[in-house]
């Protein structure tokens, strides 16, 4: 039972354009969502996060949108740059009871930025 | 500030053996989590330690265990290795592991191959 789903295993976008990565979740107890970026042979690095009390969070070229009613979040990268080519993981956690229950990750989307 | 350090970087074992992986968190971080990454399943949460106590546990068999020392360093042990245990094992640290502002910082992982 996959609670966090990234339905696009890969995405190819032209340099300078907008990259939109999507993520769906099924667990209504999730209240904190994160995006991580991973290069080969390295661990994931934190990119941006959003709490369930917000519907948008922006950090430079990166914006995350959360639609709680649809249980959907998306990561927008504008403009896309060659260094953005990586695997992007969507993750979610539940803080019910006061502690984090571990992050639940999607399977990742491989973003390829074409020159 | 040094990042999360995992040793060894690569490991080859045979079925039935046991293995111990090590993780040194970022200085000041007291929460250490372990994740397993496989091509088919993505990143899956194994367990989380805080102040030498296992606080959260994922859905893995008892062959997977861990511990945390007083200096927050953590070890993960897998006994009676199976072929399916071949994966990248990632360690992540954070200050407390709780609260919606917490970010996980990942190490580069230990690539375990079971032959």
Interface residues (C-beta under 8 A of the other chain):
Chain A: X31 X32 X34 X36 X41 X42 X43 X44 X45 X46 X49 X51 X89 X91 X95 X98 X99 X100 X101 X102 X103 X104 X105 X106 X107 X108
Chain B: X4 X33 X35 X41 X42 X43 X44 X45 X47 X48 X55 X56 X58 X90 X92 X97 X98 X99 X100 X102 X103 X104 X105 X106 X107 X108 X109
